[in-house]
Structures are given as C-alpha cells and as structure tokens.
C-alpha cells in the first residue's frame, strides 16, 4: 500500500475518534453543570480546556460557551469537533480510491450536515449527533471494507485515539471538584455495561477501574491499547527473537503491561499520573508509526493535530 494512502487512513481513524471523544468530554461538562448548577463553572471549564485538553492561554474566567467555541465549533482547530470532521473528510478525499463508496459518503455527508446544525451553544443535539455519526462511520468501515492493510491502518488510528481520549475522560473524574463518576460513565456510554458487570453496585473506584482497566469493554483504556497492539502485530508480524523492531508496539506493550499487571489499587491511587502516561505513550507510538510506515517530508497543514 502507498504510504500516503496508509497515512490518510490512519488519520481518518484518529480524527473521527477525536470528534467522538471530544463530544463525550464536552458532554461530561454539560451533564455536570445540569446535575450541579451551583458548582464553579469557570473552574470546571478551565480544568477541561487547560488541565485535561492541554490548551494554552486559557483564561480562569472561561465559561461553557468558551468551551463550545474552542472544542466544538472551531473549524480551524483540528482538536475541535468541526476541525476533526473537516480533517477526516480531507483525508478521505486523499484516500478516495481505497475507501468503500459507503464510507466516503457517510464521512462527506456528516461534514455537510454538521455545518447545517449551526454554531450555537453545544447542546445534547450537537454532541449526541457526533457520537452517533462516529459510531456509524466505524460500523460502515468494519462492514464494507476488506479487513486488509487499509482497514488495519484505519482501526489502528481509531484505537490509539480512543485510548488517549478515554484516558482524558477518566482524568476528568479524578480531579478535585470534577464531575462525579456517574456522569463520566454516562458520557462514555459505559453506564449500562458496568451495571450489568457489577450487578448494579457502582462506586467511584469500580467506575474508574471499569473505564481504565476492563479487558472486555471496548472503550476502556486497556482494551483500546490491546486493539492497537493487535493491529500493529497484523501489519508487521513479530519475527524478532530478541526485543521488538516495531518501536510503536514496544511502547504500547510496555504501557499496556504496566496497567494490566499492576495491582489495580496502585493504578487507581495514582490515576491522573497513569492516564498521563497513556497519553504520552500514544503520542510516542504515533510518532514511531509515522516514521516506520508513512512518507517523510513536511506534514500537510490539515493533517496536523494539537495534543
């Protein structure tokens, strides 16, 4: 496969998942404000933009409207939902001959319909629509593309970004004054899955463990890291007798092992640091994947990403 096509497929997966994850994070804030109208809106919004998303120049007086402006409707920012949809569509155009017709149509249509919703306050209509369309894109990709290298690169990008975004969402539940874990679970679509798993008994620690360490919930940090490892193994089967020639797989394997084989209590007691480790590992693995599989040279402006 041409490296430029593989590059585009990888970024399609990342950008669609980023739009989905960003919508879920903003929804955490929205639901938290509804549940507790008396909380400090400025502080909670500041923590989301500056502490969790790592954006610079965030004013302490930031409001929910400012969050919506920067993370939802800013088409010039590839970290925002609008910017992610635009970047995914441009990458889809670049790899048009590899994508199924159905997948191209759903990405292209999603971009145009998103613009039709209008830039206003980020409501449940906006955020719920994004998560539904992201799920539709993933489902159509899985059911209409051959599960070959093209699908592997698309799924690899999606899995890496899912691990990163879920880690950020989990981090919101660990900050002082942040939303409660019921809100975090709901925003990840994990509430009913956890209720079935835990037989209706939910505590803050079990919720944190479910989203970060559960092996069977597909949006958990651990499951996402494992899926990314599987895609890398399929793309380049391991033939080394000592060590790993695939740097990305080595990085992800170390992080996944550190989470999976550690005492769960140790992970949960130091949750912000562990989720920060996941985000750093995803960034390093992405760089290693780019160096191994994609063409060198200046990155196009619309394929960049603010982490």
C-alpha positions as CSV (number, residue, x, y, z in Angstrom):
1,X,0.0,0.0,0.0
2,X,1.2,3.5,-0.8
3,X,2.4,5.3,2.3
4,X,0.3,8.4,1.6
5,X,-2.8,6.2,1.5
6,X,-1.9,4.5,4.7
7,X,-1.2,7.8,6.3
8,X,-4.6,9.2,5.3
9,X,-6.4,6.1,6.6
10,X,-4.6,6.2,9.9
11,X,-5.6,9.9,10.3
12,X,-9.2,9.2,9.3
13,X,-9.5,6.8,12.2
14,X,-7.8,9.3,14.6
15,X,-9.9,12.3,13.6
16,X,-13.3,10.5,13.7
17,X,-12.4,9.1,17.1
18,X,-11.2,12.6,18.2
19,X,-14.5,14.1,17.2
20,X,-16.3,11.4,19.2
21,X,-14.1,11.7,22.2
22,X,-14.2,15.5,22.3
23,X,-18.0,15.4,22.1
24,X,-18.0,13.0,25.1
25,X,-15.7,15.2,27.1
26,X,-17.8,18.3,26.5
27,X,-20.9,16.3,27.4
28,X,-19.2,15.4,30.7
29,X,-19.1,19.1,31.4
30,X,-22.6,19.7,30.2
31,X,-24.2,17.0,32.3
32,X,-22.1,18.0,35.3
33,X,-23.5,21.6,35.1
34,X,-27.0,20.3,34.8
35,X,-26.6,18.0,37.7
36,X,-25.0,20.6,40.0
37,X,-25.9,24.1,38.9
38,X,-24.2,25.6,41.9
39,X,-20.7,24.4,41.0
40,X,-17.9,26.7,39.9
41,X,-18.5,26.8,36.1
42,X,-15.3,28.8,35.5
43,X,-13.1,26.3,37.4
44,X,-14.6,23.2,35.8
45,X,-14.4,24.7,32.3
46,X,-10.8,25.8,32.9
47,X,-9.8,22.3,34.0
48,X,-11.4,20.8,30.9
49,X,-9.6,23.1,28.5
50,X,-6.3,23.7,30.2
51,X,-5.9,20.7,32.6
52,X,-7.4,17.9,30.5
53,X,-7.1,19.0,26.9
54,X,-3.8,20.9,27.5
55,X,-4.8,24.0,25.6
56,X,-2.7,27.1,26.1
57,X,-3.8,30.6,27.1
58,X,-7.0,29.5,28.9
59,X,-8.4,32.3,31.0
60,X,-9.5,31.5,34.6
61,X,-12.8,33.1,33.7
62,X,-13.6,30.7,30.8
63,X,-17.2,29.6,30.5
64,X,-19.1,26.7,28.9
65,X,-19.7,28.9,25.9
66,X,-15.9,29.4,25.5
67,X,-15.5,25.6,25.7
68,X,-18.1,25.1,23.0
69,X,-16.3,27.8,20.8
70,X,-12.9,26.2,21.1
71,X,-13.7,22.5,21.3
72,X,-16.8,22.2,19.2
73,X,-17.3,24.8,16.5
74,X,-13.8,26.0,15.6
75,X,-13.2,24.6,12.1
76,X,-9.6,25.9,12.1
77,X,-8.7,23.9,15.1
78,X,-8.1,20.1,14.3
79,X,-8.6,19.4,18.0
80,X,-12.2,20.7,17.9
81,X,-15.1,18.7,16.5
82,X,-15.6,20.9,13.4
83,X,-11.8,20.8,12.7
84,X,-11.8,17.0,13.2
85,X,-14.7,16.4,10.8
86,X,-13.0,18.7,8.2
87,X,-9.6,16.9,8.5
88,X,-11.3,13.5,8.3
89,X,-13.1,14.5,5.1
90,X,-9.9,15.9,3.5
91,X,-8.0,12.7,4.4
92,X,-10.9,10.6,3.0
93,X,-10.7,12.6,-0.3
94,X,-7.0,11.8,-0.4
95,X,-7.7,8.0,0.0
96,X,-10.9,8.0,-2.0
97,X,-9.8,5.1,-4.2
98,X,-9.3,2.9,-1.2
99,X,-12.4,3.7,0.8
100,X,-15.7,2.0,0.1
101,X,-18.3,4.2,-1.5
102,X,-20.5,3.9,1.6
103,X,-17.7,5.0,3.9
104,X,-16.8,8.1,1.8
105,X,-20.5,9.1,1.6
106,X,-21.1,8.9,5.3
107,X,-17.9,11.0,6.1
108,X,-18.7,13.5,3.4
109,X,-22.4,13.7,4.4
110,X,-21.5,14.0,8.1
111,X,-19.3,17.0,7.4
112,X,-22.0,18.9,5.4
113,X,-24.8,18.0,7.9
114,X,-22.7,19.1,10.8
115,X,-22.3,22.5,9.2
116,X,-26.1,22.6,8.8
117,X,-26.6,22.3,12.5
118,X,-25.2,25.8,13.0
119,X,-22.7,27.1,15.5
120,X,-24.6,27.8,18.7
121,X,-24.4,26.5,22.3
122,X,-23.2,22.9,22.3
123,X,-26.4,21.1,23.2
124,X,-27.2,17.4,23.5
125,X,-28.4,17.6,19.9
126,X,-24.9,18.5,18.7
127,X,-22.9,16.2,21.0
128,X,-25.2,13.2,20.7
129,X,-25.2,13.6,16.9
130,X,-21.4,13.5,16.7
131,X,-21.2,10.3,18.8
132,X,-23.9,8.6,16.6
133,X,-22.2,9.6,13.4
134,X,-18.8,8.4,14.7
135,X,-20.4,5.1,15.5
136,X,-21.9,5.0,12.0
137,X,-18.6,5.6,10.4
138,X,-16.9,2.9,12.4
139,X,-19.7,0.4,11.7
140,X,-19.7,1.1,7.9
141,X,-15.9,0.8,7.8
142,X,-16.0,-2.5,9.6
143,X,-18.8,-3.9,7.4
144,X,-17.9,-2.6,3.9
145,X,-14.1,-2.6,3.8
146,X,-12.0,-5.7,3.4
147,X,-10.1,-6.4,6.7
148,X,-6.7,-5.9,5.0
149,X,-4.0,-3.4,5.5
150,X,-6.3,-0.5,4.7
151,X,-8.7,-1.5,7.5
152,X,-5.8,-2.2,9.8
153,X,-4.4,1.4,9.5
154,X,-7.9,2.9,9.9
155,X,-8.5,0.8,13.0
156,X,-5.0,1.5,14.4
157,X,-5.6,5.2,14.3
158,X,-9.0,4.8,15.9
159,X,-7.7,2.6,18.7
160,X,-4.8,4.8,19.5
161,X,-7.0,7.9,19.7
162,X,-9.7,6.1,21.7
163,X,-7.1,5.1,24.3
164,X,-5.9,8.7,24.5
165,X,-9.4,10.2,24.7
166,X,-10.8,7.7,27.2
167,X,-7.7,8.4,29.4
168,X,-8.5,12.1,29.2
169,X,-12.2,11.5,30.1
170,X,-11.1,9.3,33.1
171,X,-8.8,12.1,34.2
172,X,-11.8,14.4,34.5
173,X,-13.3,12.2,37.1
174,X,-10.1,12.1,39.1
175,X,-9.7,15.9,39.5
176,X,-10.8,17.7,42.7
177,X,-14.1,19.4,42.0
178,X,-14.6,17.5,38.8
179,X,-17.8,15.6,37.7
180,X,-18.9,12.5,39.5
181,X,-18.2,9.1,38.1
182,X,-21.8,8.5,37.1
183,X,-21.6,11.4,34.7
184,X,-18.2,10.2,33.4
185,X,-19.7,6.7,32.8
186,X,-22.7,8.0,31.0
187,X,-20.6,10.2,28.7
188,X,-18.5,7.1,27.7
189,X,-21.7,5.0,27.1
190,X,-20.5,2.7,29.8
191,X,-23.2,3.0,32.5
192,X,-25.4,0.1,31.4
193,X,-22.4,-2.1,30.6
194,X,-21.0,-1.5,34.1
195,X,-24.3,-2.0,35.8
196,X,-24.5,-5.5,34.2
197,X,-20.9,-6.3,35.0
198,X,-21.1,-5.1,38.6
199,X,-24.6,-6.4,39.3
200,X,-25.8,-2.8,40.0
201,X,-23.1,-2.0,42.6
202,X,-21.2,1.1,41.4
203,X,-18.6,3.1,43.4
204,X,-16.1,5.7,42.3
205,X,-13.2,3.2,42.3
206,X,-15.1,0.5,40.4
207,X,-16.2,3.0,37.8
208,X,-12.6,4.2,37.4
209,X,-11.4,0.6,37.2
210,X,-14.0,-0.2,34.6
211,X,-13.1,2.6,32.2
212,X,-9.3,2.2,32.6
213,X,-8.7,-1.5,33.2
214,X,-11.6,-3.6,32.0
215,X,-10.5,-6.1,29.3
216,X,-13.9,-6.6,27.7
217,X,-15.4,-3.1,27.4
218,X,-14.2,-1.8,24.0
219,X,-13.9,1.9,25.1
220,X,-11.7,1.2,28.1
221,X,-8.1,2.3,28.0
222,X,-6.7,-1.2,28.4
223,X,-8.9,-2.7,25.6
224,X,-8.0,0.2,23.3
225,X,-4.3,-0.3,23.8
226,X,-4.6,-4.0,23.2
227,X,-6.6,-3.5,20.0
228,X,-3.8,-1.1,18.8
229,X,-1.2,-3.7,19.6
230,X,-3.2,-6.3,17.6
231,X,-3.4,-4.1,14.6
232,X,0.4,-3.5,14.7
233,X,1.1,-7.2,15.0
234,X,-1.1,-7.9,12.0
235,X,0.6,-5.2,9.9
236,X,4.1,-6.5,10.9
237,X,4.1,-10.0,12.4
238,X,6.8,-10.4,15.0
239,X,9.8,-12.4,13.8
240,X,12.4,-11.0,16.2
241,X,14.0,-13.5,18.6
242,X,15.1,-10.7,20.9
243,X,13.3,-7.5,21.6
244,X,11.0,-5.7,19.1
245,X,11.9,-4.0,15.9
246,X,8.5,-2.2,15.9
247,X,9.1,0.7,18.3
248,X,5.4,1.6,18.4
249,X,4.4,-1.9,19.5
250,X,7.1,-1.9,22.2
251,X,5.9,1.4,23.6
252,X,2.3,0.4,23.7
253,X,3.1,-3.1,25.1
254,X,5.1,-1.6,27.9
255,X,2.2,0.8,28.9
256,X,-0.5,-1.9,28.5
257,X,1.5,-4.3,30.6
258,X,2.1,-1.7,33.3
259,X,-1.6,-1.2,33.5
260,X,-2.8,-4.8,33.1
261,X,-0.3,-6.4,35.5
262,X,-0.1,-3.8,38.2
263,X,-2.2,-4.0,41.4
264,X,-5.5,-2.3,40.4
265,X,-5.4,-0.3,43.7
266,X,-2.0,1.1,42.8
267,X,-3.3,2.3,39.4
268,X,-6.4,3.8,40.9
269,X,-4.5,5.5,43.7
270,X,-2.3,7.3,41.1
271,X,-4.9,7.6,38.3
272,X,-4.0,11.1,36.9
273,X,-0.4,10.1,36.5
274,X,-1.3,6.7,34.9
275,X,-3.7,8.4,32.5
276,X,-1.0,10.9,31.7
277,X,1.4,8.0,30.9
278,X,-1.2,6.6,28.5
279,X,-1.5,9.9,26.7
280,X,2.3,10.2,26.4
281,X,2.7,6.7,25.2
282,X,0.1,7.2,22.5
283,X,1.9,10.3,21.3
284,X,5.2,8.5,21.1
285,X,3.7,5.4,19.4
286,X,2.1,7.7,16.8
287,X,5.4,9.3,16.0
288,X,7.0,5.8,15.7
289,X,4.2,4.7,13.4
290,X,4.7,7.7,11.2
291,X,8.5,7.1,11.0
292,X,8.0,3.5,10.1
293,X,5.1,3.5,7.7
294,X,4.4,6.9,6.2
295,X,6.3,9.1,3.8
296,X,8.8,11.6,5.2
297,X,8.6,15.3,4.5
298,X,6.6,18.2,5.7
299,X,3.2,17.3,7.1
300,X,0.2,18.9,5.4
301,X,-1.4,21.6,7.5
302,X,-4.7,19.9,7.6
303,X,-3.2,16.6,8.8
304,X,-1.7,18.1,11.9
305,X,-3.1,17.6,15.4
306,X,-2.9,19.5,18.7
307,X,-2.4,17.1,21.5
